[in-house]
Amino acid sequence: MSGIHPWVGGAAIAVCIAAALMGGLRYWRGRGAGPITTHLLSLAQTLLVAQVGIGLLLLADDRRAPEQLHYLYGTLALAVALAPWFYAPESGPKRLLWFAVTAGIAGALGIRAFMTGTS
């Protein structure tokens, strides 16, 4: 289980950044989210949820990260990625912008979590 945690983390970071760039580009061009962007944003959130779940399983197995900040960054990445579901407008281009920006922030927090999780 500990071997898959860095791989899913790397995938979550890559997908978060790709979703943020794609969403930002679609917003900047004045287009709607589109199916690919929507799927990327959904995949980013799914990978973050999976990553936190794997991390909790590792904690239950008494495996700890070298630095305590790892847990903070991982939790914040998930919280930031899920925040638009509560705070973004119901529809329109601003909703896409909310999801794109929070995906980018979640990707940055994921990078920090990755850096504090490796020894």
C-alpha positions as CSV (number, residue, x, y, z in Angstrom):
1,M,0.0,0.0,0.0
2,S,2.8,2.4,0.8
3,G,4.2,1.9,-2.8
4,I,1.0,3.1,-4.4
5,H,0.7,6.3,-2.3
6,P,3.4,8.2,-4.1
7,W,2.1,7.1,-7.5
8,V,-1.4,8.2,-6.9
9,G,-0.1,11.4,-5.4
10,G,1.9,12.1,-8.6
11,A,-1.1,11.4,-10.7
12,A,-3.3,13.7,-8.5
13,I,-0.8,16.5,-8.9
14,A,-0.5,16.1,-12.7
15,V,-4.3,15.9,-13.2
16,C,-4.9,18.9,-10.9
17,I,-2.5,21.0,-12.8
18,A,-3.8,19.9,-16.2
19,A,-7.4,20.5,-15.0
20,A,-6.4,24.0,-13.8
21,L,-4.7,24.9,-17.0
22,M,-7.5,23.5,-19.2
23,G,-10.2,25.2,-17.1
24,G,-8.4,28.5,-17.0
25,L,-7.9,28.4,-20.8
26,R,-11.5,27.6,-21.4
27,Y,-12.6,30.4,-19.1
28,W,-10.2,32.9,-20.7
29,R,-11.5,32.0,-24.2
30,G,-15.1,32.5,-22.9
31,R,-16.1,29.0,-23.6
32,G,-18.0,26.6,-21.3
33,A,-16.2,23.8,-19.4
34,G,-16.8,21.1,-22.1
35,P,-16.7,17.4,-21.5
36,I,-12.9,17.0,-21.3
37,T,-12.4,19.8,-18.8
38,T,-15.3,18.5,-16.7
39,H,-13.9,15.0,-16.7
40,L,-10.4,16.3,-15.8
41,L,-11.8,18.3,-12.8
42,S,-13.8,15.3,-11.6
43,L,-10.8,13.0,-12.0
44,A,-8.6,15.5,-10.0
45,Q,-11.1,15.5,-7.1
46,T,-11.5,11.7,-7.3
47,L,-7.7,11.2,-7.2
48,L,-7.4,13.5,-4.2
49,V,-10.1,11.6,-2.3
50,A,-8.4,8.3,-3.2
51,Q,-5.0,9.7,-2.1
52,V,-6.4,10.8,1.3
53,G,-8.1,7.4,1.7
54,I,-4.8,5.5,1.0
55,G,-3.1,7.8,3.5
56,L,-5.6,7.0,6.1
57,L,-5.1,3.3,5.5
58,L,-1.3,3.8,5.9
59,L,-1.9,5.7,9.2
60,A,-4.1,2.8,10.3
61,D,-1.2,0.4,9.6
62,D,1.0,2.7,11.8
63,R,3.1,4.1,8.9
64,R,3.8,7.7,9.4
65,A,5.2,10.5,7.2
66,P,8.6,11.9,8.1
67,E,7.1,15.4,8.6
68,Q,3.8,16.3,10.3
69,L,3.2,19.0,7.7
70,H,2.5,16.2,5.2
71,Y,-0.9,15.6,6.7
72,L,-1.8,19.3,6.7
73,Y,-0.9,19.8,3.1
74,G,-2.8,16.6,2.0
75,T,-5.9,17.6,3.9
76,L,-5.8,21.2,2.7
77,A,-5.4,19.9,-0.9
78,L,-8.6,17.9,-0.6
79,A,-10.5,20.6,1.2
80,V,-9.6,23.3,-1.4
81,A,-10.5,21.0,-4.3
82,L,-13.9,20.3,-2.8
83,A,-14.6,23.9,-1.7
84,P,-16.3,25.0,-5.0
85,W,-19.1,22.6,-4.4
86,F,-20.1,24.8,-1.4
87,Y,-19.1,28.3,-2.5
88,A,-19.0,28.6,-6.3
89,P,-22.0,30.1,-8.1
90,E,-24.6,27.7,-9.3
91,S,-23.8,28.1,-13.0
92,G,-22.0,30.3,-15.4
93,P,-18.3,31.0,-16.3
94,K,-17.4,32.0,-12.7
95,R,-18.2,28.4,-11.6
96,L,-15.6,27.1,-14.0
97,L,-13.1,29.6,-12.8
98,W,-13.7,28.5,-9.2
99,F,-13.1,24.9,-10.1
100,A,-10.0,25.7,-12.2
101,V,-8.4,27.9,-9.6
102,T,-9.0,25.5,-6.7
103,A,-7.6,22.6,-8.8
104,G,-4.4,24.6,-9.3
105,I,-4.2,25.4,-5.6
106,A,-4.8,21.7,-4.8
107,G,-2.0,20.8,-7.2
108,A,0.4,23.2,-5.5
109,L,-0.6,21.8,-2.1
110,G,-0.1,18.3,-3.5
111,I,3.4,19.2,-4.5
112,R,4.1,20.4,-1.0
113,A,2.6,17.2,0.5
114,F,4.8,15.1,-1.9
115,M,7.9,17.0,-0.8
116,T,7.1,16.6,3.0
117,G,6.1,12.9,2.5
118,T,9.4,11.7,1.1
119,S,12.5,11.3,3.2
